[in-house]
C-alpha cells in the first residue's frame, strides 16, 4: 500500500522535502503536522510574453496597437486599461476585470526585465536573480519558509519552477490524480473502498513508529536512511492528504487555469499547501499579435477571477496573495507578420491582504520605454530614479511575506542596496 503511494508520488512528480536533513526528519516527524492556515500564495504566469498595451499599460499613440486610439483608453479609479470587450473571443474583458477587482489591485508598470529571451527572463521574474540558476522561485522560497513539512508545500503547473533544494516541487496535473493521492489507502482513490480497515492502519502506524524509534540512532547508509525517511513521510503525509478529499469538486472545469486552480485551492483549504505556480502559455505572439493576445489575455484574466471567486467560496480569500506576471512584454512596433517580438519592459500586478489596491506605480513613456522610479516616494523620476528590476520586486515580496530574514532567504541574497529598496510598495 505504501509502496503504491510512493510510486504514485513519483509518477505525478510529488515529493517530500526535508530542509533539515533526513536524520532530523526521522527524529522529528513523529506525528501528523497541524494544517497550514495561510497566507496562501498564487503566482500567475502569462508564459511567452504578454502585450501590456492590451491590458494595464495602454498606448493609443505611435501605432503601438491597432485596436484602439488614445481617446478609447478606459479608467477605473487609478487604473488605466485598454478596451477589450469588443475584441475578446471569450474569457473576461478588461472592463469586467477592473470593474470587479480594480479597487484591490496594485499595478507596477515600467518593470525592466533587462533581457528579452524566454529562459533567462522567466528565471529572472520567478527568482529575482538573473545570473544564477541555483536560486528558488519566490513561490518555492515562501513555501520552504512557512510550510516545509506540508505534503504539497509548493505546487507548480509549469513555467520556471526551481526550488533551490529548500523544498520539494510537487506536480499534480489532474484532479483525478489529486483524488488518488488524497486517498492513497483507497482502491483507485476511493475512500469507500479502503485497502485496510482502520484498526489495521493503526497497527501499521504503530509498527512503523516503533521501527523508526528503534532505528533512528543506528548508523545507516545515506540511501537506506533516505528510503526509510520516505516510507515514514508517506505514512504521516498520507493521513494529512485525506483532508483534501472534502474540497475536491465533483465536476472538472474545462478551462486550463480553472483546472489548475481547483487543485491548488483544495490543497490550500486542506492546509497541505503554501504556494502554487499557475501558468498558461502561447503568449509569444510573433505573428498575429492582436488575434492571439485578445484570445489569451481574456482567458488569463478569467482564470485569475476564477481563483479569487473560488477562494471566496472556500472562505480563504482573505488569506490569498496573488501575483500576476510574465517574463517579457511585446515590442511597440509590429513586424511583417502582424506580430510583435520580444520587449524587455513590462508590468506586474498584485492583490492580497495588506496590499493597498486602486494604485498604479511606475510608467513607460510614449515609446514604451521604462521611466525610472524614486524608490523612496514611488514617484517617477527620470533624473534620480532607479530602474525597477525583478530583484527589487522580490526583495519587497520577501519583506511582505515576512521571510526576508529567514535563513533560506539569506542563503539566496538579491543584492538590492538599502537606498534602492521600494519603500511603502504595499501601501
C-alpha positions, -999 to 999 in steps of 0.1 A, spaced: 0 0 0 27 25 10 48 13 -19 19 21 -43 16 55 -27 52 63 -32 50 51 -68 21 74 -74 41 103 -59 69 96 -83 45 94 -113 29 127 -105 61 145 -96 51 147 -60 80 148 -35 87 154 2 114 178 13 133 178 45 154 210 47 169 200 80 182 167 66 169 132 65 181 123 101 164 154 115 132 143 97 134 108 111 137 122 146 112 150 143 83 136 122 66 117 150 30 128 144 9 145 117 15 182 114 -14 206 120 -30 221 89 -12 251 74 -37 281 78 -22 307 55 -14 330 39 -16 312 6 4 324 -24 -5 321 -61 18 332 -88 1 335 -123 24 333 -153 15 345 -187 42 324 -203 56 337 -236 54 374 -230 21 394 -228 13 426 -246 9 450 -217 -6 477 -240 -36 455 -243 -40 453 -205 -26 476 -178 -3 499 -198 -24 511 -227 -9 531 -256 -31 546 -282 -4 565 -299 25 560 -323 6 530 -339 17 508 -309 -16 490 -313 -42 486 -340 -73 480 -319 -79 513 -302 -69 550 -301 -58 573 -273 -93 585 -267 -106 550 -263 -85 542 -232 -107 535 -202 -102 542 -165 -114 527 -133 -102 546 -102 -64 549 -106 -62 523 -133 -60 529 -170 -66 500 -193 -72 490 -229 -108 485 -240 -111 448 -249 -149 440 -246 -154 443 -283 -123 424 -293 -121 393 -270 -132 359 -283 -140 345 -248 -130 348 -212 -130 381 -193 -127 416 -207 -105 443 -191 -137 462 -184 -151 433 -164 -118 426 -146 -111 461 -134 -147 466 -126 -146 437 -102 -110 438 -88 -96 472 -96 -102 485 -60 -79 457 -47 -53 457 -74 -18 471 -73 -1 476 -107 35 484 -114 44 495 -149 78 500 -165 94 469 -150 128 464 -165 133 427 -174 168 435 -186 167 406 -211 144 397 -239 149 359 -241 124 335 -226 146 313 -204 166 339 -186 135 362 -185 113 335 -169 141 327 -144 147 363 -135 110 370 -129 105 339 -109 135 342 -86 147 378 -87 182 366 -98 193 368 -134 229 354 -132 222 322 -112 203 290 -118 206 280 -82 180 304 -68 145 292 -58 114 309 -72 95 331 -48 67 305 -46 92 278 -36 111 300 -12 79 311 7 68 275 9 101 264 24 100 292 49 64 289 60 54 253 55 83 230 47 65 199 62 33 204 42 28 174 19 22 196 -12 40 227 1 50 241 -33 27 231 -62 37 240 -98 19 237 -131 46 249 -154 69 278 -161 102 282 -143 99 262 -110 134 258 -95 134 251 -57 170 258 -47 168 224 -29 149 241 0 115 225 -6 100 197 -28 85 206 -61 50 189 -63 32 184 -96 -4 171 -96 -15 176 -132 -52 165 -129 -79 165 -103 -83 127 -105 -46 124 -96 -52 146 -66 -81 123 -56 -58 93 -57 -31 110 -37 -56 122 -12 -69 87 -7 -38 66 -11 -53 39 11 -83 36 -11 -87 15 -43 -83 39 -72 -85 68 -47 -120 58 -34 -124 65 3 -153 40 3 -130 11 -8 -100 11 15 -73 -15 13 -73 -18 51 -97 -12 79 -90 15 105 -77 -10 131 -52 -24 106 -40 10 96 -35 19 133 -14 -13 138 7 -3 107 13 32 120 23 18 154 47 -7 139 63 20 117 67 43 147 83 16 167 106 7 139 115 44 134 123 49 170 144 17 172 165 27 141 167 64 145 200 62 164 216 35 143 243 43 117 227 38 82 239 43 47 225 75 32 205 56 6 189 34 33 183 63 56 166 82 27 144 52 19 132 48 55 126 86 57 104 85 26 85 55 39 77 72 71 69 105 54 44 87 32 27 73 63 24 106 80 16 127 50 -9 103 35 -31 109 66 -28 147 62 -37 144 25 -70 128 34 -82 163 44 -81 173 7 -109 149 -3 -137 171 11 -126 201 -11 -122 183 -45 -151 194 -68 -172 167 -84 -172 184 -118 -139 192 -135 -138 227 -151 -129 229 -188 -106 260 -186 -69 255 -182 -63 278 -153 -95 267 -136 -83 231 -136 -50 241 -120 -68 264 -96 -91 237 -82 -61 215 -73 -43 244 -56 -73 257 -38 -84 223 -25 -48 218 -12 -49 253 4 -82 247 21 -70 214 34 -39 230 49 -14 209 29 -1 236 6 15 270 9 21 282 -26 12 274 -62 27 284 -95 -1 286 -121 6 291 -158 -7 291 -193 14 296 -224 13 307 -261 16 344 -254 47 346 -277 28 363 -305 54 368 -332 26 365 -357 -9 379 -355 -3 396 -322 -37 412 -318 -56 380 -325 -35 359 -301 -34 384 -273 -72 390 -275 -77 353 -271 -52 348 -243 -54 379 -221 -92 374 -215 -86 337 -208 -58 347 -183 -80 373 -166 -109 348 -163 -85 323 -146 -75 349 -121 -111 358 -114 -119 321 -110 -93 317 -84 -104 347 -64 -141 338 -65 -135 302 -56 -112 313 -27 -142 334 -15 -165 304 -17 -139 283 3 -136 312 28 -98 317 23 -99 348 1 -88 370 30 -56 348 31 -49 347 -6 -20 366 -21 -20 369 -59 10 378 -81 4 382 -119 34 383 -142 51 374 -174 87 371 -184 86 399 -210 65 423 -230 59 428 -267 75 454 -289 58 488 -295 60 481 -333 46 453 -355 67 430 -376 59 420 -412 37 391 -399 14 414 -379 31 401 -348 52 417 -321 86 405 -309 103 404 -275 104 435 -254 124 439 -222 99 463 -205 67 451 -189 44 452 -159 33 432 -128 2 431 -107 -6 422 -71 -36 416 -49 -40 403 -14 -42 411 24 -22 441 34 -18 452 -2 -34 486 -8 -53 485 -41 -65 510 -66 -29 520 -72 -7 522 -103 30 528 -98 58 533 -124 53 541 -160 65 538 -196 69 568 -219 51 574 -252 76 550 -269 70 523 -243 104 527 -227 109 525 -189 107 556 -168 129 555 -136 111 554 -102 121 570 -70 123 541 -45 115 563 -15 85 582 -29 75 556 -56 70 586 -80 86 585 -115 118 605 -115 139 605 -148 169 621 -132 172 605 -97 151 574 -100 162 537 -104 154 512 -130 130 488 -112 140 452 -119 128 418 -107 152 418 -78 135 450 -64 101 432 -66 114 400 -50 131 420 -22 97 436 -15 79 403 -17 102 387 8 95 417 32 58 414 26 58 377 33 79 382 65 107 359 52 134 384 44 154 375 74 148 337 72 179 316 68 167 303 34 163 339 22 197 348 35 212 319 16 199 335 -16 207 372 -13 193 396 -40 219 423 -36 195 452 -35 210 482 -18 190 497 11 187 530 -8 171 512 -37 145 492 -18 110 501 -27 96 519 4 59 515 10 52 494 -21 24 476 -4 8 508 9 
